[in-house]
C-alpha cells in the first residue's frame, strides 16, 4: 500500500466556464479540496499544479497562480507539471514522490485548463504540440487527425469497427447522464453515434464528432497525505500500485503504432506490483480522448487480444452493469477533457466510487479501481490501482 494517500478532493463542473482563466478555475477547487480533507492552508507542505497551457493563455508560471487565489499559500513551495494529456497524473505522481521521499507530509494537487476561450483552429494547433511536429504537424484535423490515422490503420488490419466505436460513445454518453460534473449530459444513443449526419459529421474519417472528446474548461484538486497523517483524517484512498511507462514520441519510430505498447507495459507492471488481475478490479476510468483509444486500451489492459477489442464491446463487458465497467463517469467523451484537469479528475472519480460517494454513478461494492491516463498518442502512460484505506 502506498505511503501517500488521497484524503480529500474537489471538482468543478467541466464545460464552458464563466471563470475567465486558470487562476480563477484553480481557486474554485483548491480551498474546497482542503476543506474536504479537513485541513487548512497552513498544513500544506507543497503545491503541485497540472496545466498544459502551451498557448491557451499568455499567462504562464501556472504553479504560482494557486497562491493568488489563497495568499495563505504564498510561501508554500509550488511547481507546475506538464505531460500533455497526462499532465494531471504527472502532478499527482510528483506530489506522491514528494511525500514518499520525506520532504513533506501534505501536498495539494491542482489540475486546470481554460480552452473554450481559444478559437477552435488554434486549439487544434496547440494540442498538436503534444505530437512529434517534425513528422505529424501537417495532419488534417489536428489530434483528431492523428487518432483518425490510428483508426484507419486499425481498421485496415482488423476490419471496420465503426459500429463498435459508436457503441463505446453511446455507452459513455449514457453514463455521463449520472455525472453532475460532466460537460455533456445527454444520451445520444447508438443510432445517432453510428450515423454520419449534419449533426454528427466526420471530424477525421473514420472518426465522427461523437467519437471525439470535447473541448472543455475545468479544474479539479486533491489533497495527498502520508499514511500516518491520513490515518487521523476522515477518509483515505491508497494506491496499491502506480506505474508510468513512456513510448517513443514519433509514431513512425515505433514497431507497431496501433499496439499502445507503453499502455500495455504500464498495465502489466501495475497489476504485477499489486498482485492483482483484471478480475479483481471493480471498474476502470480510462482515457477515451477518442473512441478508438478506448477500444485499443481494452486490448492494452488485457481484456482482449489485439484485434479482438470489438468482442469486449459486443459482449457488453465494459457497460456499467458488465463484468468490468469502464468509464462509469462518462469518461472524457461525456465528462469533457480540459487537459491539465483530466488526470486529477479521473483519480477523483475513482475516489468517489471507492468511498461510496459517487451518487448515481456508483458501482456497487467498489473495492479496487483502475485509472489509465495517457499523454499524446499513448506516449506517457499512467496506471493507478487504488483502494480505500479508511
C-alpha positions, -999 to +999 in steps of 0.1 A: +000+000+000+013+035-009+028+058+017+010+088+001-028+086+002-056+108-011-075+124+017-097+150+001-108+164-032-129+190-051-142+190-087-156+219-107-181+214-135-165+208-169-177+226-199-177+263-210-169+281-177-178+316-169-145+318-149-121+337-170-088+318-166-069+290-149-062+313-119-099+315-112-106+279-120-079+267-096-091+290-069-126+274-073-113+240-062-082+244-041-098+257-009-128+232-012-104+203-015-086+213+017-119+217+034-130+183+022-097+169+037-103+187+070-071+206+066-060+243+062-036+261+041-011+261+069-009+223+067+002+223+031+039+214+025+039+215-013+017+225-042+018+206-075-001+221-104-010+204-137-017+228-166-007+222-202-013+258-215+011+258-245-007+289-258-042+287-243-031+317-221-003+343-223-001+340-185+022+311-176+041+304-144+010+285-135+024+269-104+024+303-087-012+311-095-027+289-068-014+312-041-031+341-060-064+326-050-053+320-015-025+341-002-021+319+029-003+295+004+020+323-007+052+308+009+045+271+001+068+256-025+048+253-057+057+237-090+039+232-124+040+199-143+032+193-179+029+160-197+004+165-225-030+150-217-014+131-187-005+164-171-028+158-141-014+124-134+021+137-136+013+163-109-002+136-087+027+112-091+052+140-084+033+150-053+034+114-041+071+113-047+075+144-026+056+128+003+072+094+000+107+110-001+100+125+033+102+161+020+066+169+032+035+153+047+007+172+030+005+181-007-021+199-027-025+189-063-045+211-087-052+205-124-068+230-147-072+242-183-091+271-199-097+260-235-130+274-248-119+310-250-094+300-277-107+297-314-111+261-324-085+262-351-059+275-326-069+248-301-061+222-327-026+236-332-019+240-295-028+203-290-005+193-318+023+205-295+018+170-279+027+153-312+060+150-330+057+181-351+086+173-374+065+144-388+029+148-376+021+185-376+007+185-411-021+161-404-056+174-412-079+177-382-052+182-355-051+155-328-083+140-341-065+135-374-037+116-357-062+093-340-081+091-373-049+077-388-047+052-359-083+042-365-077+038-403-047+016-397-066-004-371-095-010-395-072-020-423-056-046-401-086-059-381-117-048-401-141-018-399-151-013-362-171+019-367-202+003-351-182-007-320-168+028-317-204+041-318-213+017-291-184+030-269-196+066-275-232+057-267-221+039-235-201+068-222-227+094-230-253+072-212-230+070-182-224+107-183-260+114-176-253+105-139-222+127-136-231+161-122-196+174-134-199+163-170-197+187-199-222+167-219-251+151-200-271+138-229-278+102-240-273+103-278-279+066-283-262+041-307-281+051-338-271+088-336-235+079-328-233+054-356-247+077-383-228+103-402-251+134-403-251+171-403-251+170-365-225+142-364-201+147-393-168+132-398-141+151-379-112+129-392-125+099-411-134+074-398-139+093-366-172+112-362-179+141-339-193+116-313-160+097-314-141+127-302-138+142-267-149+177-260-130+210-258-137+220-222-128+243-193-124+228-159-104+222-127-100+195-101-080+193-069-070+167-045-050+165-012-024+139-005-011+130+029+014+105+043-002+073+056+004+083+093-014+116+088-041+101+066-050+077+094-061+107+115-084+121+088-119+113+077-111+094+045-081+079+028-076+063-006-044+043-011-025+033-042-019-004-043+002+002-074+011+031-097+032+029-129+043+053-155+057+040-188+066+060-218+066+051-255+085+068-283+070+102-292+072+098-330+047+071-341+069+063-371+097+051-347+075+025-330+074-011-340+036-010-340+019+024-338-015+009-330-004-015-303-002+011-275+028-008-261+035+017-234+000+014-221+003-024-222+035-023-202+021+001-177-009-021-170+011-053-168+036-037-144+008-022-122-011-054-119+020-073-111+030-049-084-005-050-069-006-088-070-039-085-089-056-093-122-083-076-142-108-099-125-100-081-092-110-047-105-144-032-097-142-006-125-118+013-147-116+050-156-097+050-189-085+077-213-111+078-241-099+110-258-112+093-289-133+061-290-106+043-309-083+049-280-107+032-256-111+003-280-073-002-282-069+003-244-092-027-238-065-047-256-036-030-239-050-037-204-055-074-214-093-076-217-089-089-253-062-100-277-051-075-303-079-070-328-105-086-305-114-054-286-147-054-305-157-085-287-155-066-254-179-041-268-203-065-284-205-087-252-212-056-230-183-064-207-175-027-201-210-015-197-220-002-162-237-035-155-210-055-172-181-076-158-157-047-158-174-013-160-153+012-179-158+049-176-189+049-153-182+087-151-189+091-188-152+093-195-135+121-214-162+116-241-190+129-219-173+145-190-150+167-211-113+169-215-097+201-200-062+189-205-045+197-172-075+187-151-082+154-167-058+131-148-068+147-115-105+143-124-101+106-133-085+099-099-112+118-081-139+098-099-122+067-086-120+081-051-157+089-051-165+053-062-143+038-035-158+059-008-193+051-020-199+088-026-205+086-064-242+090-063-260+078-094-226+069-109-219+044-081-207+009-089-219-014-061-193-026-037-164-009-055-132-022-039-103-019-064-102+008-090-081+011-122-072+045-137-054+049-170-044+084-182-023+089-212-005+118-228-002+122-266-007+092-288-001+067-260+033+083-252+030+090-215+011+062-199+000+062-162-018+034-145-031+037-109-047+009-089-065+023-059-084+011-029-099+025+002-076+027+032-101+042+057 
